[in-house]
Amino acid sequence: MKVLILILLVLSNNILENDISKINKLTKNAEKAFKEKNYKVAINDYNTLIDSFNISNEKIHLNLAHSYLLSNDTLKAIENYNMASITNNNKIKSVAYQQLGNINESKNKLKNAAEFYKKSILSNNSNLDSKYNYELVTKKLKEQEKKKEENKEQENKNQQNKEKNNKEKNNKEQENKEKNNKEQENKEQENKEQENKKKNNKEQEKSIEEKLKEVNMSKKKAEMILNALNNIEFQYIQQLKRKASKKIDKNKPDW
């Protein structure tokens, strides 16, 4: 029995030493691949450490997140940056938050970016990159807010101009309508007066014809008499004009 236990201990030690050797080798290879920008190999080795040997710490997750980000796998990068931020190592936590801020800023999610930069600064106040990025994002947010207000003011101004133009247009249309109605009324009134005039003339002619019939005189004969009277009146006026044009002799009496 003691021999069996001894054998198991020796085997366990051999397995443990073998695993430690593999872990150290994978760790070194992963770090080397990361430094040489061979991110595919680094990702594979770091995941082997996590999945096969259950080796998981903030440094591994941070380097794995960097490798994913530089391989354009943003979702996996975010996942591992979040894992790396769960640590008491304030420097690694600050870098993880800083990277999350950078990702959000690149997607123009400025409010989220500002929050992550703020967490990064609180984790490590000497992180100058996060301080600079926080100031930059804050400035962009203020500019966005200002632009938003300007756009809102411009929209209100455009709306006011639109309402003003519509009001002027409606007023003009109403004026034109009233003008057209008035012109139509005047035209109708003129037509009505013209019709009444024609009607009155017609009735007057009819009345004259009726009176001529009463005195047994034709219309033609009445016109001849009227023309004759007009001629007599014209001759009389001409005579008056000739008398008025003669010079008056003051030595002669007026009679």
Steps between C-alpha positions, in 0.01 A plus 500: 500500500778742588672413174180582307463836673860580428452414134191728480688786661785462255255492208312803632821693540604406149161607358508823700852577390401419142197733520705778654754458223226522235341804671831683516573414139156617381528821702840583354389412147184710535693801629760460226234471229321809637824706497574383145143601400414141417158545657343182365758284680472715815122460505528122457759463780318726744172314442679166553625626835147605600304204363743206543692597813246731667764771522310828509628833629470870415828507308402210272156654433654841431750364248232279345271804470781698331556211257130479413475879453803508270347208307180708450289274723350782709235292680755251635727790591224669702421172677862453610553868594200465732657184650833679540332792684387262779822520698672673787787592270411863443741550214355211297146609595576855380636374166197272450257790562711724276474249214124468549484880480702495176265242345191703589658821374582332165129411470408863586339390827651798676300487823598136559860582408509785752372268775769239430775764488375632833517149653849460357616824666340401832681165483834660425528877526838495326349367175568810289358346181160450663508856636575639157233284335245597765560870436478447124174301519349751744580779256341303215187445710472874569542574129234242416263653754569848363443380144183327610372826653596694187319245282197525726505881478537477123210256480287736710603791279419301186165404649424863585598609148286224355202606711562864407520416129186287524321783679611753238402259226159442657450875547596565139270224380222644714564850362500368144185307571330808645626709208370247249170481683473879499588517131246229432239688700581825313480318170170344596377841615609658170332222306191545709501878448558448129211258484281741695603784267417289195175399662415863584590613147291223358210588729545870413496424127197285552332781695577751219363262241184455706457880529555540126237242437260696722546814282497285187861588406761263366845473652659616175288811488582577863870472422456745206329751729770457762773557242322810375475639853868432552584691181289797605670502840843484333417793267374706792823446693707602195305824466562580866874447449510736198314776689740469793802534269390846356663812655271722699489871396505698821370818327176322409230428750447141610152487350 
